[in-house]
Amino acid sequence: METTLDFGQTIDNLTAVLTEWGMSALGAIAVLVVGMWIAKRVRVGLRSHLGQAGLDPTLVPFAAGMVYWGLMAFVIIAVLGIFGIPTASFIAVVGAAGLAVGLALQGTLSNFASGVMILMFRPFVVGNWVEVAGVAGSVKEIGLFSTVLFSGDNVKIVVPNSQVYGQTLKNFSANETRRIDLVVGVGYEDDLQVAHTTMLETLTADERVLEEPAPTVAVHELGDSSVDFVVRPWCRAADYWALRWHLTRRLKEELEAASCSIPFPQRDVHLHGQNGQG
C-alpha cells in the first residue's frame, strides 16, 4: 500500500513538473513567435519609412537590420527568463564573450565603425571620383567593412573603411565646378603683353570656360629658362579633363601663332681658357 502511494505521488509530481514546463514552453514559444513577428514588422516598416524619407539606400538596410537584431536580443532574453534561466548571468557571459571577440577582431570592428561613420556623414556617394589611401577612382560600392573603387583604367580597388575614414580624403566630385591649374612658359625675348592677351583670348573663346569665376592669367615666376604664367580657368567638374587636355594643346598653338616661343630648359656655358686664351 505504501509503495502504491509513493508511485502515485511520483506521478503527481512528474505531472506537475511537466505541466509547469509545458506551460513555460508554450509561453516561451508564444513570446518567441510574437517577438519575431513584431521585429520583422518593425524592420519592414522602418525600411519603408527610411526609404520614403530619402535616406541613403546603402544605409537603409543597415539601420533596419540593427533595430531588428536589437529587438531579437530582447526577445531571446525574455524567452530565457520564462524558463527561469538567470538573464543577468547570461548577459554578463555574453558581454564577456563580446569583449573577447572584440579584442580579437579589432581591425574588423574598426572597419565596421568607420563604415557606419561613412554611411552616416556621407563624405562621398556612389559615383564620386575620390582620392584616398594613396589611390584614386570612382566609388562603386560603399560597404560596412570596405569601399570599392574603380580606377581610371577600370581596375577594381577595395579599400578598408578604416583607411578611408581615418585619412585625408579628396572628393573631386563634391562641387559642381573646378579650377584648372596650368603653368605655361614663354621666352624672355617675347612680348609678355602679347602672350597674356593670347592666352586670355584662348580661354574665353572656349564655351566650357566659365565667366564666373573669371579665368586668371598672370606672370607667376621668372624661371631659369622661361617666364612662367599661371593659367587658371574654371569649368564644370564634368568638363575638367577634356578641357584641360584641349587647352594644353590650344595654348601652345595660339602662342606659336602669335610669335611667342615656348622654350625648353637650357643653360649658358661659359668657357674660360688659360693664359688669356678662350
C-alpha positions as MATLAB code, in Angstrom:
seq = 'METTLDFGQTIDNLTAVLTEWGMSALGAIAVLVVGMWIAKRVRVGLRSHLGQAGLDPTLVPFAAGMVYWGLMAFVIIAVLGIFGIPTASFIAVVGAAGLAVGLALQGTLSNFASGVMILMFRPFVVGNWVEVAGVAGSVKEIGLFSTVLFSGDNVKIVVPNSQVYGQTLKNFSANETRRIDLVVGVGYEDDLQVAHTTMLETLTADERVLEEPAPTVAVHELGDSSVDFVVRPWCRAADYWALRWHLTRRLKEELEAASCSIPFPQRDVHLHGQNGQG';
ca = [
       0.000    0.000    0.000;
       2.882    2.355    0.875;
       4.560    1.596   -2.464;
       1.361    2.461   -4.314;
       1.154    5.815   -2.542;
       4.813    6.593   -3.363;
       4.251    5.740   -7.012;
       1.155    7.889   -7.143;
       2.969   10.764   -5.512;
       5.746   10.435   -8.060;
       3.239   10.532  -10.894;
       1.641   13.622   -9.406;
       4.999   15.350   -9.033;
       6.021   14.409  -12.553;
       2.728   15.643  -13.901;
       3.131   18.941  -12.077;
       6.672   19.380  -13.394;
       5.647   18.538  -16.948;
       2.669   20.852  -16.698;
       4.839   23.670  -15.411;
       7.495   23.140  -18.064;
       4.864   22.666  -20.717;
       3.237   25.972  -19.834;
       6.672   27.607  -19.775;
       7.497   26.085  -23.150;
       4.201   27.231  -24.617;
       4.736   30.694  -23.166;
       8.293   30.810  -24.480;
       7.186   29.715  -27.942;
       4.416   32.285  -27.906;
       6.827   35.042  -26.851;
       9.364   33.942  -29.462;
       6.819   33.799  -32.296;
       5.168   37.095  -31.385;
       8.541   38.755  -30.794;
       9.901   37.596  -34.158;
       6.717   38.784  -35.873;
       6.921   42.208  -34.237;
      10.659   42.518  -35.015;
      10.072   41.644  -38.674;
       7.173   44.084  -38.944;
       9.273   46.822  -37.362;
      12.131   46.083  -39.781;
       9.852   46.190  -42.836;
       8.108   49.342  -41.634;
      11.401   51.036  -40.813;
      12.895   50.214  -44.220;
       9.818   51.627  -45.934;
       9.792   54.759  -43.787;
      13.524   55.435  -44.162;
      13.294   54.874  -47.918;
      10.460   57.383  -48.240;
      12.364   59.836  -46.045;
      15.149   59.935  -48.644;
      17.831   58.246  -46.537;
      20.844   56.888  -48.410;
      19.835   53.492  -49.938;
      23.013   51.922  -48.565;
      22.162   52.986  -45.006;
      18.515   51.815  -45.005;
      19.083   48.021  -44.706;
      21.871   48.560  -42.185;
      19.727   50.700  -39.863;
      16.728   48.378  -40.199;
      18.912   45.320  -39.531;
      20.423   46.861  -36.386;
      16.952   47.581  -34.986;
      15.759   44.067  -35.880;
      18.623   42.275  -34.129;
      18.323   44.564  -31.126;
      14.669   43.589  -30.723;
      15.528   39.922  -31.213;
      18.086   40.146  -28.416;
      15.356   41.357  -26.031;
      13.052   38.572  -27.229;
      15.678   35.876  -26.571;
      16.382   37.276  -23.095;
      12.637   37.229  -22.349;
      12.385   33.600  -23.504;
      15.282   32.595  -21.240;
      13.609   34.390  -18.353;
      10.432   32.330  -18.838;
      12.446   29.135  -18.347;
      13.920   30.538  -15.144;
      17.422   30.989  -16.536;
      19.166   33.902  -14.754;
      19.340   36.511  -17.500;
      21.761   38.715  -15.555;
      24.380   35.978  -15.615;
      23.623   35.271  -19.252;
      24.046   38.939  -20.170;
      27.346   39.015  -18.272;
      28.609   35.941  -20.122;
      27.523   37.396  -23.459;
      29.227   40.677  -22.582;
      32.466   38.931  -21.667;
      32.337   36.880  -24.849;
      31.640   40.020  -26.833;
      34.648   41.740  -25.266;
      36.901   38.808  -26.149;
      35.618   38.723  -29.703;
      36.003   42.486  -29.964;
      39.640   42.337  -28.908;
      40.291   39.572  -31.414;
      38.568   41.486  -34.210;
      39.864   44.992  -33.564;
      40.724   45.599  -37.197;
      37.387   44.308  -38.443;
      35.433   46.313  -35.869;
      37.447   49.400  -36.774;
      36.432   48.928  -40.407;
      32.826   48.404  -39.310;
      32.793   51.556  -37.166;
      34.354   53.560  -39.999;
      31.762   52.155  -42.408;
      28.965   53.333  -40.113;
      30.519   56.818  -39.943;
      30.867   56.963  -43.733;
      27.239   55.947  -44.215;
      26.059   58.468  -41.624;
      28.109   61.522  -42.592;
      28.442   60.694  -46.316;
      31.729   62.395  -47.247;
      31.137   60.842  -50.687;
      28.481   58.850  -52.503;
      28.480   56.197  -55.192;
      29.669   57.706  -58.463;
      32.016   60.310  -56.935;
      35.648   60.427  -58.002;
      37.800   60.361  -54.871;
      41.413   60.003  -53.811;
      42.077   58.227  -50.523;
      44.697   55.937  -49.000;
      47.031   56.679  -51.905;
      44.605   55.542  -54.610;
      42.056   57.321  -56.784;
      38.958   56.089  -58.539;
      35.216   56.218  -58.975;
      33.206   54.972  -55.983;
      31.223   51.872  -56.987;
      30.173   50.466  -53.626;
      30.154   51.603  -50.003;
      30.026   48.609  -47.668;
      30.157   48.250  -43.905;
      33.735   46.964  -43.966;
      35.263   48.260  -47.208;
      34.750   50.709  -50.064;
      35.133   49.625  -53.691;
      36.701   51.989  -56.228;
      37.234   51.568  -59.964;
      40.347   53.321  -61.237;
      40.537   55.236  -64.494;
      41.858   52.132  -66.288;
      38.976   50.041  -64.856;
      40.891   48.276  -62.075;
      38.817   47.274  -59.040;
      40.309   48.621  -55.797;
      38.996   47.508  -52.399;
      39.951   49.900  -49.583;
      39.289   49.045  -45.899;
      36.930   51.609  -44.399;
      39.328   52.388  -41.537;
      41.763   53.752  -44.132;
      39.015   55.648  -45.923;
      37.635   57.437  -42.864;
      40.877   57.704  -40.929;
      42.909   59.528  -43.596;
      42.693   62.696  -45.662;
      40.139   62.256  -48.424;
      39.818   64.247  -51.639;
      36.393   64.268  -53.288;
      36.759   65.685  -56.785;
      33.019   65.375  -57.467;
      31.749   67.180  -54.379;
      31.449   70.564  -56.119;
      29.857   71.370  -59.460;
      32.800   73.455  -60.644;
      36.572   73.007  -60.636;
      39.591   75.131  -61.471;
      42.204   74.011  -63.972;
      45.755   74.975  -62.943;
      48.251   75.217  -65.790;
      51.739   76.738  -65.959;
      52.812   77.992  -69.391;
      56.293   79.388  -70.028;
      57.323   81.848  -72.779;
      60.735   83.092  -73.802;
      62.401   86.065  -72.152;
      62.598   87.786  -75.518;
      58.832   87.501  -76.121;
      56.326   90.314  -75.597;
      54.634   89.442  -72.295;
      51.544   91.535  -73.060;
      51.026   89.671  -76.328;
      51.432   86.343  -74.541;
      48.990   87.403  -71.828;
      46.356   88.592  -74.300;
      46.740   85.489  -76.466;
      46.251   83.098  -73.570;
      43.289   85.017  -72.148;
      41.566   85.106  -75.546;
      42.169   81.370  -75.953;
      40.403   80.738  -72.666;
      37.420   82.984  -73.297;
      36.930   81.531  -76.788;
      36.055   78.130  -75.308;
      32.425   77.982  -74.158;
      33.302   75.415  -71.492;
      35.325   78.046  -69.600;
      33.038   79.750  -67.079;
      32.681   83.523  -66.986;
      32.286   83.428  -63.206;
      34.680   82.972  -61.541;
      36.690   84.747  -64.226;
      39.772   82.961  -65.576;
      43.166   84.103  -64.339;
      46.275   84.632  -66.472;
      49.265   86.196  -64.697;
      53.056   86.177  -64.628;
      53.931   83.768  -61.856;
      57.685   83.286  -61.859;
      60.871   84.205  -63.687;
      62.205   80.717  -64.287;
      65.652   79.549  -65.322;
      64.669   79.241  -68.979;
      61.281   80.951  -69.298;
      58.831   83.477  -67.937;
      56.142   81.327  -66.377;
      52.452   82.271  -66.498;
      49.751   80.694  -64.355;
      46.633   79.912  -66.392;
      43.586   79.169  -64.223;
      40.186   78.832  -65.897;
      37.078   77.485  -64.142;
      34.772   74.877  -65.646;
      32.092   72.355  -64.757;
      33.500   69.314  -62.981;
      32.312   67.052  -65.811;
      34.378   69.046  -68.350;
      37.592   69.137  -66.330;
      39.829   66.623  -68.094;
      38.554   67.196  -71.628;
      39.027   70.955  -71.264;
      42.418   70.609  -69.601;
      43.776   68.481  -72.444;
      42.237   70.734  -75.075;
      43.637   73.934  -73.565;
      47.115   72.463  -73.205;
      47.212   71.970  -76.958;
      45.400   75.181  -77.956;
      47.585   77.407  -75.800;
      50.717   76.087  -77.493;
      49.236   76.530  -80.950;
      47.930   80.046  -80.283;
      51.159   81.234  -78.654;
      53.201   79.984  -81.597;
      50.761   81.702  -83.996;
      51.345   84.941  -82.046;
      55.123   84.522  -82.487;
      55.681   83.595  -78.853;
      58.107   80.803  -78.110;
      57.725   78.049  -75.552;
      61.349   77.414  -74.583;
      62.781   74.144  -73.387;
      65.257   74.032  -70.471;
      68.610   75.469  -71.488;
      71.876   76.574  -69.935;
      74.521   79.082  -70.980;
      78.017   77.610  -70.622;
      80.997   79.965  -70.445;
      84.479   78.524  -71.030;
      87.500   80.360  -69.712;
      90.859   79.335  -71.208;
      94.272   79.585  -69.583;
      96.911   82.234  -70.395;
      94.325   84.609  -71.767;
      93.052   82.144  -74.347;
      89.433   81.136  -74.762;
];
